[in-house]
């Protein structure tokens, strides 16, 4: 039944993988033969995104992951990006002079 034509009957015969897992985004959208991800655009340096998919952009933009570096930035900026200094004990510093 499904051998002839390219319609509904032939879809049951399609059992090969065209897309495999992408190493950058993790989606099953990396095309084996084209060597390009349909979701993030890997191996392009810039992540694929279009304005017609602004909801998808919102799901994968900055702030939706761990933000391991960014979440410390506000505190470090407030303190002037100082590093390697120790806070002076209030007992050792003595009375504050004006």
C-alpha positions, 0 to 999 in steps of 0.5 A, a space after each residue: 500500500 505505502 510503496 507508491 507515491 510520496 503521500 501518507 502511505 509512504 511515511 511509515 517507510 521513513 525510518 532513517 535519522 536525518 537529524 541527530 543531537 546537536 552538541 551546542 543546544 542539545 536538540 535533535 536538530 543537527 542535520 547529518 548530511 548538511 552538518 548544520 543545526 536547524 535550531 541553533 545554527 551550529 557550527 555558525 558562531 552566532 546563535 540562530 534566531 529570527 524575529 518571527 520566533 520571539 517567544 523561542 528567543 525568550 526561552 533561550 536568551 541570557 538569564 534562562 540558564 545558570 548565569 555562573 559568571 553574570 550572577 556575581 557581576 552586580 556585586 563585584 561592580 558595586 565594590 569596584 571589581 576589587 580582588 585579593 583584599 581582606 576586610 579590615 576587622 573593626 576591632 583592629 582598626 580602632 575608633 573611626 576618626 572623622 
